[in-house]
């Protein structure tokens, strides 16, 4: 394992992120691809408590550097997995709204109207839980 890695300078200079969010992003990007994000673990690596780490993750999600995916068991959320990107991603399209009773048509939306995955093969992404 190497003690060095290369990070795009624009990450550390992205003024839309707080200093703490920049540090967390660089920390996450330095982890191996099979490493899983754990809020509990991140609290042991900083002086932040659980809510502080969650707030930083929320900031990175808002800015497009992290995507959070709900993990479900028996229809209930059992946890989350995170995908960390080295550049901000465009927001996912909103899912189509259900048709109301006053709607002119009762057809099901075509598959082209459904949201698509944000993971483009050309984008370097690190999947984390």
TORMARMI-148193 format. One record per atom (N, C-alpha, C): residue in three letters; x, y, z. Coordinates in pm, 1 decimal. Example, Ala and Ser with C-alpha at 12.3 -4.5 7.8 and 13.67 -1.06 7.14 Angstrom:
BEGIN
+-----+----------+----------+----------+
!   r !       c1 !       c2 !       c3 !
+-----+----------+----------+----------+
! ALA !   1319.0 !   -569.0 !    780.0 !
! ALA !   1230.0 !   -450.0 !    780.0 !
! ALA !   1320.0 !   -330.0 !    780.0 !
! SER !   1285.0 !   -225.0 !    708.0 !
! SER !   1367.0 !   -106.0 !    714.0 !
! SER !   1290.0 !      3.0 !    787.0 !
+-----+----------+----------+----------+
***
This chain:
BEGIN
+-----+----------+----------+----------+
!   r !       c1 !       c2 !       c3 !
+-----+----------+----------+----------+
! UNK !     84.5 !   -118.8 !      0.0 !
! UNK !      0.0 !      0.0 !      0.0 !
! UNK !     88.1 !    123.9 !      0.0 !
! UNK !     51.6 !    220.3 !    -80.8 !
! UNK !    126.9 !    345.0 !    -91.2 !
! UNK !     80.6 !    443.1 !     16.7 !
! UNK !    171.6 !    528.3 !     59.3 !
! UNK !    138.4 !    632.5 !    155.9 !
! UNK !     99.3 !    763.6 !     87.4 !
! UNK !     93.9 !    761.6 !    -46.7 !
! UNK !     62.9 !    881.4 !   -122.6 !
! UNK !    -49.6 !    854.6 !   -221.3 !
! UNK !   -122.4 !    959.3 !   -253.8 !
! UNK !   -220.2 !    952.4 !   -362.0 !
! UNK !   -232.2 !   1090.4 !   -423.5 !
! UNK !   -281.4 !   1093.4 !   -546.0 !
! UNK !   -295.2 !   1219.3 !   -619.0 !
! UNK !   -441.1 !   1263.2 !   -611.0 !
! UNK !   -461.2 !   1387.7 !   -573.3 !
! UNK !   -595.5 !   1445.3 !   -563.3 !
! UNK !   -600.6 !   1570.3 !   -650.2 !
! UNK !   -708.1 !   1584.3 !   -723.1 !
! UNK !   -727.9 !   1703.6 !   -804.6 !
! UNK !   -731.4 !   1825.9 !   -711.9 !
! UNK !   -649.3 !   1922.0 !   -740.4 !
! UNK !   -637.3 !   2043.1 !   -658.4 !
! UNK !   -770.5 !   2117.8 !   -645.5 !
! UNK !   -856.8 !   2103.1 !   -745.4 !
! UNK !   -986.0 !   2173.6 !   -741.2 !
! UNK !  -1071.7 !   2128.5 !   -623.1 !
! UNK !  -1049.3 !   2006.1 !   -573.4 !
! UNK !  -1125.5 !   1959.0 !   -457.0 !
! UNK !  -1094.4 !   2042.7 !   -333.6 !
! UNK !   -967.3 !   2062.9 !   -308.0 !
! UNK !   -928.6 !   2137.5 !   -188.1 !
! UNK !   -953.9 !   2286.8 !   -201.6 !
! UNK !   -979.1 !   2332.4 !   -324.6 !
! UNK !  -1003.4 !   2474.4 !   -347.5 !
! UNK !  -1148.2 !   2505.4 !   -381.9 !
! UNK !  -1237.0 !   2408.5 !   -368.2 !
! UNK !  -1378.5 !   2430.9 !   -398.6 !
! UNK !  -1440.8 !   2514.1 !   -286.5 !
! UNK !  -1452.2 !   2642.2 !   -309.8 !
! UNK !  -1501.0 !   2733.2 !   -204.9 !
! UNK !  -1649.4 !   2715.5 !   -175.5 !
! UNK !  -1719.1 !   2633.0 !   -253.6 !
! UNK !  -1859.2 !   2606.0 !   -221.1 !
! UNK !  -1870.9 !   2507.0 !   -105.4 !
! UNK !  -1759.1 !   2443.3 !    -68.6 !
! UNK !  -1756.4 !   2349.6 !     43.4 !
! UNK !  -1690.5 !   2413.4 !    164.6 !
! UNK !  -1736.3 !   2375.3 !    281.3 !
! UNK !  -1669.4 !   2419.2 !    404.0 !
! UNK !  -1533.1 !   2350.2 !    411.7 !
! UNK !  -1444.6 !   2404.7 !    495.8 !
! UNK !  -1313.6 !   2343.4 !    514.1 !
! UNK !  -1329.6 !   2200.0 !    562.4 !
! UNK !  -1421.3 !   2177.8 !    654.4 !
! UNK !  -1440.4 !   2043.4 !    709.7 !
! UNK !  -1489.0 !   1945.8 !    603.1 !
! UNK !  -1580.4 !   1990.2 !    515.8 !
! UNK !  -1631.0 !   1902.6 !    409.3 !
! UNK !  -1520.0 !   1871.0 !    309.4 !
! UNK !  -1434.6 !   1967.9 !    280.2 !
! UNK !  -1321.6 !   1942.6 !    189.4 !
! UNK !  -1230.4 !   1835.2 !    248.8 !
! UNK !  -1203.2 !   1848.1 !    377.1 !
! UNK !  -1117.0 !   1749.4 !    444.2 !
! UNK !  -1178.9 !   1610.7 !    443.3 !
! UNK !  -1307.5 !   1601.2 !    472.0 !
! UNK !  -1374.3 !   1471.6 !    470.9 !
! UNK !  -1372.8 !   1412.0 !    330.6 !
! UNK !  -1399.3 !   1493.4 !    229.5 !
! UNK !  -1399.2 !   1444.8 !     91.5 !
! UNK !  -1261.9 !   1388.3 !     53.9 !
! UNK !  -1156.6 !   1460.5 !     85.6 !
! UNK !  -1022.2 !   1413.3 !     53.6 !
! UNK !   -991.3 !   1285.1 !    131.2 !
! UNK !  -1034.1 !   1278.8 !    256.5 !
! UNK !  -1016.9 !   1157.5 !    337.5 !
! UNK !  -1087.4 !   1039.2 !    272.2 !
! UNK !  -1212.6 !   1058.6 !    229.1 !
! UNK !  -1289.7 !    949.7 !    167.6 !
! UNK !  -1229.2 !    905.5 !     34.8 !
! UNK !  -1184.1 !   1000.5 !    -45.5 !
! UNK !  -1125.6 !    965.8 !   -174.7 !
! UNK !   -992.3 !    892.7 !   -160.0 !
! UNK !   -927.4 !    908.4 !    -46.9 !
! UNK !   -800.7 !    839.6 !    -22.3 !
! UNK !   -817.4 !    695.7 !     21.1 !
! UNK !   -939.6 !    652.8 !     46.3 !
! UNK !   -965.4 !    515.2 !     89.8 !
! UNK !   -970.9 !    421.7 !    -30.4 !
! UNK !   -943.3 !    292.2 !     -9.0 !
! UNK !   -952.8 !    195.4 !   -119.6 !
! UNK !  -1094.6 !    188.6 !   -175.4 !
! UNK !  -1106.0 !    143.8 !   -299.7 !
! UNK !  -1236.9 !    139.0 !   -365.4 !
! UNK !  -1337.1 !     51.7 !   -292.0 !
! UNK !  -1292.8 !    -51.1 !   -221.7 !
! UNK !  -1386.3 !   -140.8 !   -153.4 !
! UNK !  -1415.9 !    -97.4 !     -9.7 !
! UNK !  -1367.6 !     18.5 !     30.1 !
! UNK !  -1388.6 !     68.7 !    165.4 !
! UNK !  -1531.2 !    120.7 !    178.1 !
! UNK !  -1594.6 !     96.2 !    291.2 !
! UNK !  -1732.3 !    140.9 !    313.4 !
! UNK !  -1736.6 !    259.0 !    409.2 !
! UNK !  -1815.0 !    359.0 !    373.4 !
! UNK !  -1835.1 !    475.3 !    459.6 !
! UNK !  -1918.5 !    432.9 !    579.3 !
! UNK !  -1871.7 !    465.9 !    696.7 !
! UNK !  -1943.2 !    438.2 !    820.5 !
! UNK !  -1941.2 !    564.6 !    906.1 !
! UNK !  -2058.5 !    617.1 !    936.4 !
! UNK !  -2066.2 !    737.1 !   1020.4 !
! UNK !  -1999.0 !    709.9 !   1154.7 !
! UNK !  -2022.7 !    591.9 !   1209.3 !
! UNK !  -1964.0 !    557.4 !   1338.9 !
! UNK !  -1811.3 !    560.3 !   1331.5 !
! UNK !  -1754.7 !    501.3 !   1225.6 !
! UNK !  -1609.4 !    502.0 !   1211.1 !
! UNK !  -1556.6 !    644.8 !   1194.7 !
! UNK !  -1624.8 !    724.3 !   1113.8 !
! UNK !  -1578.4 !    861.3 !   1089.9 !
! UNK !  -1577.5 !    943.2 !   1218.9 !
! UNK !  -1668.5 !    914.2 !   1311.7 !
! UNK !  -1666.9 !    986.4 !   1440.0 !
! UNK !  -1542.1 !    951.7 !   1520.9 !
! UNK !  -1485.5 !    832.5 !   1499.5 !
! UNK !  -1363.6 !    794.9 !   1571.8 !
! UNK !  -1239.1 !    859.2 !   1510.8 !
! UNK !  -1253.0 !    913.0 !   1390.3 !
! UNK !  -1139.3 !    971.8 !   1320.1 !
! UNK !  -1135.6 !   1123.6 !   1330.5 !
! UNK !  -1228.7 !   1180.9 !   1404.8 !
! UNK !  -1233.3 !   1326.8 !   1417.9 !
! UNK !  -1289.3 !   1362.6 !   1554.4 !
! UNK !  -1298.6 !   1491.4 !   1578.7 !
! UNK !  -1357.0 !   1537.8 !   1703.8 !
! UNK !  -1508.1 !   1558.8 !   1690.9 !
! UNK !  -1564.3 !   1519.7 !   1576.8 !
! UNK !  -1707.2 !   1537.6 !   1553.9 !
! UNK !  -1788.1 !   1422.3 !   1610.7 !
! UNK !  -1906.9 !   1454.9 !   1651.5 !
! UNK !  -2001.9 !   1352.5 !   1693.5 !
! UNK !  -2081.7 !   1308.5 !   1570.2 !
! UNK !  -2172.9 !   1214.5 !   1591.4 !
! UNK !  -2251.6 !   1156.7 !   1481.7 !
! UNK !  -2321.4 !   1263.0 !   1397.6 !
! UNK !  -2388.3 !   1358.7 !   1460.3 !
! UNK !  -2461.6 !   1461.3 !   1384.7 !
! UNK !  -2366.8 !   1549.5 !   1303.9 !
! UNK !  -2248.8 !   1578.4 !   1356.4 !
! UNK !  -2151.1 !   1658.0 !   1282.7 !
! UNK !  -2104.5 !   1587.2 !   1156.2 !
! UNK !  -2078.4 !   1456.5 !   1166.9 !
! UNK !  -2037.3 !   1378.7 !   1049.5 !
! UNK !  -2152.2 !   1372.0 !    950.1 !
! UNK !  -2272.0 !   1349.8 !    998.8 !
! UNK !  -2388.5 !   1344.6 !    910.1 !
! UNK !  -2408.6 !   1477.7 !    838.6 !
! UNK !  -2386.5 !   1588.3 !    908.0 !
! UNK !  -2400.0 !   1720.2 !    844.8 !
! UNK !  -2296.7 !   1739.3 !    734.0 !
! UNK !  -2173.0 !   1692.6 !    756.5 !
! UNK !  -2070.8 !   1703.7 !    652.5 !
! UNK !  -2105.9 !   1616.1 !    532.7 !
! UNK !  -2154.3 !   1495.0 !    558.2 !
! UNK !  -2197.4 !   1408.8 !    447.7 !
! UNK !  -2312.8 !   1473.6 !    372.1 !
! UNK !  -2406.2 !   1535.8 !    445.1 !
! UNK !  -2519.1 !   1604.6 !    380.6 !
! UNK !  -2469.3 !   1719.1 !    292.0 !
! UNK !  -2367.1 !   1790.2 !    337.1 !
! UNK !  -2309.5 !   1898.2 !    255.9 !
! UNK !  -2247.8 !   1842.1 !    128.2 !
! UNK !  -2175.7 !   1730.9 !    140.0 !
! UNK !  -2114.9 !   1669.1 !     22.0 !
! UNK !  -2221.3 !   1613.0 !    -72.7 !
! UNK !  -2331.1 !   1563.3 !    -16.8 !
! UNK !  -2443.2 !   1515.1 !    -98.7 !
! UNK !  -2505.7 !   1632.4 !   -173.0 !
! UNK !  -2530.4 !   1740.8 !   -100.7 !
! UNK !  -2591.9 !   1859.6 !   -161.0 !
! UNK !  -2508.2 !   1914.5 !   -276.0 !
! UNK !  -2376.6 !   1910.2 !   -262.0 !
! UNK !  -2287.0 !   1965.5 !   -364.5 !
! UNK !  -2256.1 !   1865.2 !   -475.2 !
! UNK !  -2305.4 !   1741.3 !   -463.4 !
! UNK !  -2290.4 !   1643.2 !   -570.0 !
! UNK !  -2167.0 !   1555.0 !   -562.5 !
! UNK !  -2089.2 !   1565.8 !   -455.2 !
! UNK !  -1970.9 !   1482.8 !   -441.5 !
! UNK !  -2002.3 !   1343.9 !   -385.8 !
! UNK !  -2114.6 !   1330.1 !   -319.1 !
! UNK !  -2154.4 !   1202.2 !   -258.8 !
! UNK !  -2299.8 !   1176.0 !   -293.4 !
! UNK !  -2329.8 !   1049.1 !   -320.8 !
! UNK !  -2468.2 !   1005.3 !   -341.5 !
! UNK !  -2497.8 !    901.6 !   -234.1 !
! UNK !  -2610.3 !    919.5 !   -166.5 !
! UNK !  -2651.9 !    825.9 !    -61.9 !
! UNK !  -2762.7 !    737.8 !   -116.5 !
! UNK !  -2748.8 !    607.1 !    -94.0 !
! UNK !  -2847.2 !    508.9 !   -138.8 !
! UNK !  -2904.6 !    437.4 !    -16.4 !
! UNK !  -3036.7 !    432.5 !     -6.2 !
! UNK !  -3100.6 !    362.1 !    104.7 !
! UNK !  -3090.6 !    211.8 !     82.0 !
! UNK !  -3052.7 !    138.9 !    185.5 !
! UNK !  -3049.6 !     -6.7 !    182.0 !
! UNK !  -3174.1 !    -56.0 !    254.2 !
! UNK !  -3254.6 !   -134.3 !    187.3 !
! UNK !  -3382.0 !   -177.1 !    243.7 !
! UNK !  -3382.9 !   -326.4 !    274.5 !
! UNK !  -3447.2 !   -359.1 !    384.0 !
! UNK !  -3474.5 !   -497.1 !    422.5 !
! UNK !  -3620.2 !   -503.2 !    463.7 !
! UNK !  -3693.8 !   -592.6 !    402.7 !
! UNK !  -3836.8 !   -608.9 !    431.4 !
! UNK !  -3912.1 !   -477.2 !    417.3 !
! UNK !  -3874.8 !   -397.1 !    318.8 !
! UNK !  -3943.1 !   -271.8 !    291.6 !
! UNK !  -3904.5 !   -156.5 !    382.2 !
! UNK !  -3813.1 !   -179.2 !    477.2 !
! UNK !  -3771.6 !    -73.5 !    569.3 !
! UNK !  -3625.3 !    -39.0 !    544.0 !
! UNK !  -3589.7 !     85.4 !    571.4 !
! UNK !  -3450.6 !    128.6 !    554.1 !
! UNK !  -3366.1 !     63.7 !    664.0 !
! UNK !  -3264.7 !    -11.7 !    619.0 !
! UNK !  -3176.5 !    -81.4 !    712.4 !
! UNK !  -3042.2 !    -10.1 !    725.9 !
! UNK !  -3018.9 !     88.8 !    644.3 !
! UNK !  -2892.8 !    162.0 !    645.8 !
! UNK !  -2874.9 !    233.6 !    514.3 !
! UNK !  -2753.8 !    282.7 !    491.8 !
! UNK !  -2723.8 !    357.4 !    370.3 !
! UNK !  -2589.3 !    315.1 !    315.4 !
! UNK !  -2576.0 !    322.3 !    185.0 !
! UNK !  -2444.8 !    311.4 !    121.6 !
! UNK !  -2418.7 !    445.0 !     53.4 !
! UNK !  -2292.1 !    475.5 !     35.9 !
! UNK !  -2253.2 !    604.0 !    -21.1 !
! UNK !  -2160.7 !    581.6 !   -140.1 !
! UNK !  -2178.8 !    660.5 !   -243.5 !
! UNK !  -2086.4 !    662.7 !   -355.3 !
! UNK !  -2019.0 !    799.2 !   -354.9 !
! UNK !  -1886.9 !    798.0 !   -353.0 !
! UNK !  -1808.4 !    921.3 !   -343.2 !
! UNK !  -1746.0 !    949.7 !   -479.9 !
! UNK !  -1760.7 !   1072.4 !   -527.3 !
! UNK !  -1709.0 !   1112.9 !   -658.0 !
! UNK !  -1597.9 !   1214.5 !   -641.2 !
! UNK !  -1506.8 !   1216.4 !   -737.7 !
! UNK !  -1396.7 !   1313.3 !   -730.9 !
! UNK !  -1429.4 !   1443.7 !   -801.8 !
! UNK !  -1552.3 !   1457.0 !   -850.2 !
! UNK !  -1600.9 !   1584.0 !   -906.1 !
! UNK !  -1751.1 !   1590.0 !   -883.0 !
! UNK !  -1807.9 !   1709.4 !   -871.9 !
! UNK !  -1951.6 !   1719.2 !   -845.3 !
! UNK !  -2032.3 !   1661.9 !   -961.6 !
! UNK !  -2134.6 !   1588.5 !   -927.5 !
! UNK !  -2223.0 !   1527.1 !  -1025.9 !
! UNK !  -2350.4 !   1609.5 !  -1038.1 !
! UNK !  -2410.8 !   1611.4 !  -1156.8 !
! UNK !  -2538.0 !   1683.0 !  -1170.4 !
! UNK !  -2645.3 !   1611.8 !  -1088.0 !
! UNK !  -2744.7 !   1684.6 !  -1040.5 !
! UNK !  -2850.0 !   1621.1 !   -960.6 !
! UNK !  -2927.4 !   1520.1 !  -1044.6 !
! UNK !  -2975.8 !   1417.2 !   -975.7 !
! UNK !  -3059.8 !   1318.6 !  -1041.9 !
! UNK !  -3191.5 !   1383.1 !  -1081.4 !
! UNK !  -3250.7 !   1340.5 !  -1194.4 !
! UNK !  -3381.3 !   1395.9 !  -1230.3 !
! UNK !  -3485.5 !   1351.5 !  -1129.1 !
! UNK !  -3585.5 !   1434.2 !  -1109.7 !
! UNK !  -3694.4 !   1399.4 !  -1018.3 !
! UNK !  -3776.1 !   1287.1 !  -1079.5 !
! UNK !  -3825.2 !   1194.6 !   -996.7 !
! UNK !  -3910.3 !   1089.3 !  -1051.0 !
! UNK !  -4039.9 !   1149.2 !  -1103.0 !
! UNK !  -4100.9 !   1084.3 !  -1202.3 !
! UNK !  -4226.3 !   1138.2 !  -1254.6 !
! UNK !  -4333.8 !   1138.0 !  -1146.3 !
! UNK !  -4417.9 !   1240.1 !  -1149.0 !
! UNK !  -4526.2 !   1250.5 !  -1050.8 !
! UNK !  -4639.5 !   1157.7 !  -1092.2 !
! UNK !  -4704.6 !   1094.3 !   -993.6 !
! UNK !  -4817.8 !   1008.1 !  -1027.8 !
! UNK !  -4930.5 !   1090.3 !  -1089.3 !
! UNK !  -5000.2 !   1027.3 !  -1180.6 !
! UNK !  -5112.2 !   1095.7 !  -1244.7 !
! UNK !  -5229.7 !   1101.3 !  -1148.3 !
! UNK !  -5292.5 !   1216.4 !  -1140.5 !
! UNK !  -5406.1 !   1234.0 !  -1051.5 !
! UNK !  -5536.2 !   1192.6 !  -1118.1 !
! UNK !  -5643.7 !   1190.3 !  -1041.1 !
! UNK !  -5772.5 !   1148.9 !  -1096.6 !
! UNK !  -5825.6 !   1246.4 !  -1201.9 !
! UNK !  -5780.4 !   1371.7 !  -1199.5 !
! UNK !  -5827.0 !   1471.3 !  -1296.3 !
! UNK !  -5742.2 !   1472.3 !  -1423.3 !
! UNK !  -5644.5 !   1382.7 !  -1430.9 !
! UNK !  -5554.4 !   1380.1 !  -1544.5 !
! UNK !  -5626.2 !   1335.6 !  -1671.1 !
! UNK !  -5579.5 !   1384.0 !  -1786.2 !
! UNK !  -5636.9 !   1351.2 !  -1915.4 !
! UNK !  -5605.7 !   1208.0 !  -1956.8 !
! UNK !  -5494.7 !   1153.7 !  -1906.2 !
! UNK !  -5452.0 !   1020.4 !  -1949.5 !
! UNK !  -5419.9 !    933.5 !  -1829.6 !
! UNK !  -5440.6 !    805.8 !  -1844.5 !
! UNK !  -5408.9 !    711.0 !  -1738.9 !
! UNK !  -5296.4 !    619.0 !  -1780.9 !
! UNK !  -5217.9 !    658.8 !  -1878.9 !
! UNK !  -5110.0 !    572.6 !  -1927.4 !
! UNK !  -4992.6 !    575.1 !  -1830.1 !
! UNK !  -4915.9 !    468.5 !  -1831.5 !
! UNK !  -4796.3 !    458.5 !  -1749.3 !
! UNK !  -4684.1 !    533.8 !  -1820.1 !
! UNK !  -4600.8 !    607.8 !  -1746.5 !
! UNK !  -4491.9 !    680.0 !  -1811.3 !
! UNK !  -4398.6 !    583.5 !  -1883.8 !
! UNK !  -4346.2 !    628.1 !  -1995.2 !
! UNK !  -4253.0 !    544.4 !  -2070.0 !
! UNK !  -4123.1 !    530.8 !  -1992.8 !
! UNK !  -4044.8 !    427.8 !  -2028.8 !
! UNK !  -3918.7 !    407.0 !  -1958.0 !
! UNK !  -3823.8 !    524.3 !  -1977.8 !
! UNK !  -3838.2 !    599.4 !  -2085.8 !
! UNK !  -3748.8 !    713.8 !  -2106.7 !
! UNK !  -3779.0 !    826.7 !  -2009.7 !
! UNK !  -3896.6 !    824.5 !  -1946.6 !
! UNK !  -3931.5 !    928.8 !  -1850.5 !
! UNK !  -3882.5 !    895.5 !  -1710.4 !
! UNK !  -3837.8 !    771.1 !  -1689.6 !
! UNK !  -3792.3 !    731.4 !  -1557.2 !
! UNK !  -3649.7 !    778.3 !  -1534.9 !
! UNK !  -3613.3 !    805.8 !  -1408.9 !
! UNK !  -3477.4 !    851.8 !  -1382.7 !
! UNK !  -3375.8 !    743.5 !  -1417.5 !
! UNK !  -3260.5 !    786.8 !  -1461.3 !
! UNK !  -3154.1 !    693.1 !  -1495.2 !
! UNK !  -3042.4 !    705.4 !  -1393.7 !
! UNK !  -2956.2 !    607.0 !  -1390.9 !
! UNK !  -2844.9 !    607.0 !  -1297.1 !
! UNK !  -2749.4 !    720.3 !  -1328.9 !
! UNK !  -2691.2 !    776.9 !  -1226.2 !
! UNK !  -2594.9 !    884.3 !  -1240.4 !
! UNK !  -2456.2 !    828.3 !  -1271.7 !
! UNK !  -2436.3 !    698.8 !  -1256.0 !
! UNK !  -2303.5 !    640.4 !  -1271.0 !
! UNK !  -2269.9 !    616.5 !  -1416.5 !
! UNK !  -2202.3 !    708.2 !  -1476.3 !
! UNK !  -2153.0 !    699.3 !  -1613.1 !
! UNK !  -2021.2 !    622.4 !  -1609.5 !
! UNK !  -1999.4 !    526.2 !  -1702.7 !
! UNK !  -1876.0 !    449.7 !  -1698.6 !
! UNK !  -1750.0 !    536.5 !  -1706.6 !
! UNK !  -1761.5 !    655.6 !  -1759.6 !
! UNK !  -1645.1 !    743.2 !  -1771.3 !
! UNK !  -1613.6 !    818.8 !  -1644.5 !
! UNK !  -1697.8 !    806.7 !  -1544.2 !
! UNK !  -1676.9 !    881.6 !  -1419.2 !
! UNK !  -1608.0 !    792.2 !  -1318.2 !
! UNK !  -1500.9 !    841.9 !  -1259.7 !
! UNK !  -1432.8 !    767.8 !  -1156.1 !
! UNK !  -1514.1 !    780.2 !  -1028.3 !
! UNK !  -1567.5 !    669.1 !   -982.6 !
! UNK !  -1649.7 !    671.1 !   -861.4 !
! UNK !  -1595.9 !    569.1 !   -764.2 !
! UNK !  -1609.7 !    599.4 !   -639.2 !
! UNK !  -1572.6 !    505.6 !   -534.7 !
! UNK !  -1699.3 !    473.7 !   -456.9 !
! UNK !  -1733.6 !    346.9 !   -451.4 !
! UNK !  -1853.9 !    305.1 !   -379.9 !
! UNK !  -1816.8 !    279.7 !   -236.1 !
! UNK !  -1887.5 !    341.5 !   -146.0 !
! UNK !  -1859.8 !    331.5 !     -2.2 !
! UNK !  -1989.1 !    305.4 !     72.3 !
! UNK !  -1979.8 !    235.5 !    182.4 !
! UNK !  -2096.3 !    215.7 !    270.0 !
! UNK !  -2066.0 !    271.8 !    404.1 !
+-----+----------+----------+----------+
***
